[in-house]
């Protein structure tokens, strides 16, 4: 018999345990925060008990999220419009950090490629 390890989200652990002990076929614990659910019983677990859970070490994703395409805001959107949104640039943390430094007056200057560097008189470079 194959077992699936389920680690329910902390707020749902007690409710998951109630479900586990109410089953005819025994659902045991694997550790202090995991349950070993027989493979044939996994489909019987209420969906809300799996929200935020780890299943065999992976975050649980509802079955309807995998089978149905995501809903779009407007039905008249073209593939081209959706593609443009997907290709929109996403600001990285570096840009946010730089904006934060500029706002606090801690700007960092980087030399322009090919520009001469300032040298201190009397020092050989």
C-alpha atoms as an extended CHARMM CRD file, in Angstrom:
* protein
*
       125  EXT
         1         1  UNK       CA              0.0000000000        0.0000000000        0.0000000000  PROA      1               0.0000000000
         2         2  UNK       CA              1.4020000000        3.3680000000       -1.0380000000  PROA      2               0.0000000000
         3         3  UNK       CA              1.2280000000        6.2210000000        1.4690000000  PROA      3               0.0000000000
         4         4  UNK       CA              1.1050000000        9.9360000000        0.7520000000  PROA      4               0.0000000000
         5         5  UNK       CA              2.6350000000       12.2450000000        3.3550000000  PROA      5               0.0000000000
         6         6  UNK       CA              0.4410000000       15.2640000000        4.0610000000  PROA      6               0.0000000000
         7         7  UNK       CA              1.5750000000       18.1620000000        6.2290000000  PROA      7               0.0000000000
         8         8  UNK       CA             -1.5270000000       20.3340000000        6.7130000000  PROA      8               0.0000000000
         9         9  UNK       CA             -1.2410000000       24.0810000000        7.2550000000  PROA      9               0.0000000000
        10        10  UNK       CA             -0.8360000000       24.8840000000       10.9630000000  PROA      10              0.0000000000
        11        11  UNK       CA             -4.3170000000       26.4260000000       11.4310000000  PROA      11              0.0000000000
        12        12  UNK       CA             -5.9350000000       23.3590000000        9.8220000000  PROA      12              0.0000000000
        13        13  UNK       CA             -3.8820000000       20.6650000000       11.5850000000  PROA      13              0.0000000000
        14        14  UNK       CA             -6.4970000000       19.9670000000       14.2800000000  PROA      14              0.0000000000
        15        15  UNK       CA             -9.3420000000       19.8130000000       11.7770000000  PROA      15              0.0000000000
        16        16  UNK       CA             -7.2650000000       17.5100000000        9.5380000000  PROA      16              0.0000000000
        17        17  UNK       CA             -6.6180000000       15.2410000000       12.5420000000  PROA      17              0.0000000000
        18        18  UNK       CA            -10.3690000000       15.1010000000       13.2260000000  PROA      18              0.0000000000
        19        19  UNK       CA            -10.9290000000       14.0170000000        9.6360000000  PROA      19              0.0000000000
        20        20  UNK       CA             -8.1440000000       11.4250000000        9.8860000000  PROA      20              0.0000000000
        21        21  UNK       CA             -9.4760000000        9.7130000000       13.0120000000  PROA      21              0.0000000000
        22        22  UNK       CA            -13.0420000000        9.6630000000       11.6600000000  PROA      22              0.0000000000
        23        23  UNK       CA            -12.0370000000        7.4690000000        8.6970000000  PROA      23              0.0000000000
        24        24  UNK       CA            -12.9400000000        3.7630000000        8.6370000000  PROA      24              0.0000000000
        25        25  UNK       CA             -9.5180000000        2.8470000000        7.2830000000  PROA      25              0.0000000000
        26        26  UNK       CA             -6.8890000000        4.1160000000        9.6600000000  PROA      26              0.0000000000
        27        27  UNK       CA             -4.9180000000        7.2690000000        8.7900000000  PROA      27              0.0000000000
        28        28  UNK       CA             -1.7870000000        7.3610000000       10.9280000000  PROA      28              0.0000000000
        29        29  UNK       CA              0.6670000000       10.1210000000       11.6740000000  PROA      29              0.0000000000
        30        30  UNK       CA              4.1610000000       10.0010000000       10.1750000000  PROA      30              0.0000000000
        31        31  UNK       CA              5.6000000000       12.6060000000       12.5190000000  PROA      31              0.0000000000
        32        32  UNK       CA              4.3920000000       15.3000000000       14.8930000000  PROA      32              0.0000000000
        33        33  UNK       CA              3.0500000000       17.3870000000       11.9870000000  PROA      33              0.0000000000
        34        34  UNK       CA              2.5240000000       14.9250000000        9.1020000000  PROA      34              0.0000000000
        35        35  UNK       CA             -0.0910000000       12.3170000000        8.2900000000  PROA      35              0.0000000000
        36        36  UNK       CA              0.4370000000        9.1790000000        6.1790000000  PROA      36              0.0000000000
        37        37  UNK       CA             -2.6850000000        8.9370000000        4.0290000000  PROA      37              0.0000000000
        38        38  UNK       CA             -3.2500000000        5.7750000000        1.9760000000  PROA      38              0.0000000000
        39        39  UNK       CA             -3.2420000000        6.5990000000       -1.7280000000  PROA      39              0.0000000000
        40        40  UNK       CA             -6.8110000000        5.4320000000       -2.2620000000  PROA      40              0.0000000000
        41        41  UNK       CA             -8.0650000000        7.7130000000        0.5670000000  PROA      41              0.0000000000
        42        42  UNK       CA             -6.2710000000       10.8570000000       -0.6120000000  PROA      42              0.0000000000
        43        43  UNK       CA             -9.1100000000       11.7570000000       -2.9870000000  PROA      43              0.0000000000
        44        44  UNK       CA            -11.5390000000       11.6410000000       -0.0280000000  PROA      44              0.0000000000
        45        45  UNK       CA             -9.7880000000       14.4640000000        1.8660000000  PROA      45              0.0000000000
        46        46  UNK       CA            -11.9860000000       17.5830000000        1.8470000000  PROA      46              0.0000000000
        47        47  UNK       CA            -10.4130000000       20.2250000000       -0.4080000000  PROA      47              0.0000000000
        48        48  UNK       CA            -10.4180000000       22.9460000000        2.2530000000  PROA      48              0.0000000000
        49        49  UNK       CA             -8.2270000000       20.7980000000        4.5400000000  PROA      49              0.0000000000
        50        50  UNK       CA             -5.4950000000       20.7160000000        1.9060000000  PROA      50              0.0000000000
        51        51  UNK       CA             -5.3020000000       24.5130000000        1.4920000000  PROA      51              0.0000000000
        52        52  UNK       CA             -1.7190000000       25.5240000000        2.2950000000  PROA      52              0.0000000000
        53        53  UNK       CA             -0.6420000000       21.9010000000        2.8610000000  PROA      53              0.0000000000
        54        54  UNK       CA              2.5110000000       20.1530000000        1.7150000000  PROA      54              0.0000000000
        55        55  UNK       CA              1.8490000000       16.8590000000       -0.0510000000  PROA      55              0.0000000000
        56        56  UNK       CA              4.9280000000       14.6540000000       -0.3060000000  PROA      56              0.0000000000
        57        57  UNK       CA              7.0130000000       17.7850000000        0.2900000000  PROA      57              0.0000000000
        58        58  UNK       CA              5.3720000000       19.8260000000       -2.4880000000  PROA      58              0.0000000000
        59        59  UNK       CA              2.8150000000       22.6380000000       -2.0560000000  PROA      59              0.0000000000
        60        60  UNK       CA             -0.6960000000       21.3770000000       -2.7060000000  PROA      60              0.0000000000
        61        61  UNK       CA             -2.4190000000       22.7690000000       -5.7860000000  PROA      61              0.0000000000
        62        62  UNK       CA             -6.1580000000       22.2480000000       -6.1650000000  PROA      62              0.0000000000
        63        63  UNK       CA             -7.1560000000       19.9230000000       -9.0020000000  PROA      63              0.0000000000
        64        64  UNK       CA             -9.4490000000       22.5350000000      -10.5810000000  PROA      64              0.0000000000
        65        65  UNK       CA             -6.5040000000       24.9640000000      -10.8480000000  PROA      65              0.0000000000
        66        66  UNK       CA             -4.5960000000       22.4160000000      -12.9140000000  PROA      66              0.0000000000
        67        67  UNK       CA             -7.4080000000       21.3940000000      -15.2370000000  PROA      67              0.0000000000
        68        68  UNK       CA             -9.1040000000       24.6850000000      -16.0860000000  PROA      68              0.0000000000
        69        69  UNK       CA             -7.4500000000       27.6680000000      -17.7550000000  PROA      69              0.0000000000
        70        70  UNK       CA             -7.2290000000       30.8580000000      -15.6900000000  PROA      70              0.0000000000
        71        71  UNK       CA            -10.1790000000       33.2150000000      -15.9840000000  PROA      71              0.0000000000
        72        72  UNK       CA             -9.4990000000       36.4720000000      -17.8180000000  PROA      72              0.0000000000
        73        73  UNK       CA            -10.9880000000       39.8180000000      -16.8540000000  PROA      73              0.0000000000
        74        74  UNK       CA            -12.6710000000       40.3910000000      -20.2120000000  PROA      74              0.0000000000
        75        75  UNK       CA            -13.8050000000       37.7570000000      -22.6570000000  PROA      75              0.0000000000
        76        76  UNK       CA            -13.0230000000       39.9830000000      -25.6420000000  PROA      76              0.0000000000
        77        77  UNK       CA             -9.2740000000       40.0700000000      -24.9700000000  PROA      77              0.0000000000
        78        78  UNK       CA             -7.2340000000       38.8800000000      -27.8830000000  PROA      78              0.0000000000
        79        79  UNK       CA             -4.2970000000       36.5420000000      -27.6450000000  PROA      79              0.0000000000
        80        80  UNK       CA             -2.1050000000       39.4410000000      -28.6920000000  PROA      80              0.0000000000
        81        81  UNK       CA             -3.2900000000       41.6070000000      -25.7630000000  PROA      81              0.0000000000
        82        82  UNK       CA             -2.7200000000       38.7780000000      -23.2990000000  PROA      82              0.0000000000
        83        83  UNK       CA              0.7360000000       38.1900000000      -24.7470000000  PROA      83              0.0000000000
        84        84  UNK       CA              1.6510000000       41.8890000000      -24.3320000000  PROA      84              0.0000000000
        85        85  UNK       CA              0.6800000000       41.7380000000      -20.6650000000  PROA      85              0.0000000000
        86        86  UNK       CA              2.7630000000       38.5970000000      -20.1820000000  PROA      86              0.0000000000
        87        87  UNK       CA              5.7720000000       40.2740000000      -21.7870000000  PROA      87              0.0000000000
        88        88  UNK       CA              5.5450000000       43.4340000000      -19.6640000000  PROA      88              0.0000000000
        89        89  UNK       CA              8.8060000000       44.0810000000      -17.8280000000  PROA      89              0.0000000000
        90        90  UNK       CA              8.8060000000       43.2510000000      -14.1640000000  PROA      90              0.0000000000
        91        91  UNK       CA             10.8860000000       45.5410000000      -11.9560000000  PROA      91              0.0000000000
        92        92  UNK       CA             13.6310000000       43.6910000000      -10.1640000000  PROA      92              0.0000000000
        93        93  UNK       CA             14.7600000000       44.2040000000       -6.5960000000  PROA      93              0.0000000000
        94        94  UNK       CA             17.8070000000       46.0980000000       -7.8140000000  PROA      94              0.0000000000
        95        95  UNK       CA             15.6320000000       48.8520000000       -9.2850000000  PROA      95              0.0000000000
        96        96  UNK       CA             13.6290000000       49.1160000000       -6.0620000000  PROA      96              0.0000000000
        97        97  UNK       CA             16.7980000000       49.2440000000       -3.9640000000  PROA      97              0.0000000000
        98        98  UNK       CA             18.2680000000       51.9320000000       -6.2490000000  PROA      98              0.0000000000
        99        99  UNK       CA             15.0760000000       54.0100000000       -5.9910000000  PROA      99              0.0000000000
       100       100  UNK       CA             15.2160000000       53.6600000000       -2.2160000000  PROA      100             0.0000000000
       101       101  UNK       CA             18.8440000000       54.8180000000       -2.1480000000  PROA      101             0.0000000000
       102       102  UNK       CA             18.0330000000       57.8040000000       -4.3520000000  PROA      102             0.0000000000
       103       103  UNK       CA             15.1270000000       58.7870000000       -2.1250000000  PROA      103             0.0000000000
       104       104  UNK       CA             17.3690000000       58.7100000000        0.9390000000  PROA      104             0.0000000000
       105       105  UNK       CA             20.1720000000       60.6090000000       -0.8170000000  PROA      105             0.0000000000
       106       106  UNK       CA             22.5240000000       57.6320000000       -0.9600000000  PROA      106             0.0000000000
       107       107  UNK       CA             23.0100000000       57.5140000000       -4.7100000000  PROA      107             0.0000000000
       108       108  UNK       CA             25.7530000000       55.4200000000       -6.1710000000  PROA      108             0.0000000000
       109       109  UNK       CA             27.4780000000       56.6210000000       -9.2700000000  PROA      109             0.0000000000
       110       110  UNK       CA             28.9110000000       54.2210000000      -11.7450000000  PROA      110             0.0000000000
       111       111  UNK       CA             31.3600000000       55.3260000000      -14.4220000000  PROA      111             0.0000000000
       112       112  UNK       CA             30.1780000000       55.4750000000      -18.0000000000  PROA      112             0.0000000000
       113       113  UNK       CA             31.8000000000       52.8240000000      -20.1620000000  PROA      113             0.0000000000
       114       114  UNK       CA             34.8570000000       54.2510000000      -21.9000000000  PROA      114             0.0000000000
       115       115  UNK       CA             35.0090000000       57.3620000000      -19.6930000000  PROA      115             0.0000000000
       116       116  UNK       CA             38.2440000000       58.4160000000      -18.0590000000  PROA      116             0.0000000000
       117       117  UNK       CA             38.6140000000       57.8400000000      -14.3770000000  PROA      117             0.0000000000
       118       118  UNK       CA             39.6010000000       60.6570000000      -12.1260000000  PROA      118             0.0000000000
       119       119  UNK       CA             43.0290000000       60.1420000000      -10.6220000000  PROA      119             0.0000000000
       120       120  UNK       CA             44.4710000000       61.6860000000       -7.5330000000  PROA      120             0.0000000000
       121       121  UNK       CA             47.4980000000       63.8570000000       -8.3150000000  PROA      121             0.0000000000
       122       122  UNK       CA             50.7350000000       62.1680000000       -7.3580000000  PROA      122             0.0000000000
       123       123  UNK       CA             49.3710000000       58.6270000000       -7.5360000000  PROA      123             0.0000000000
       124       124  UNK       CA             50.2960000000       56.3260000000      -10.3920000000  PROA      124             0.0000000000
       125       125  UNK       CA             47.4510000000       54.3460000000      -11.8650000000  PROA      125             0.0000000000
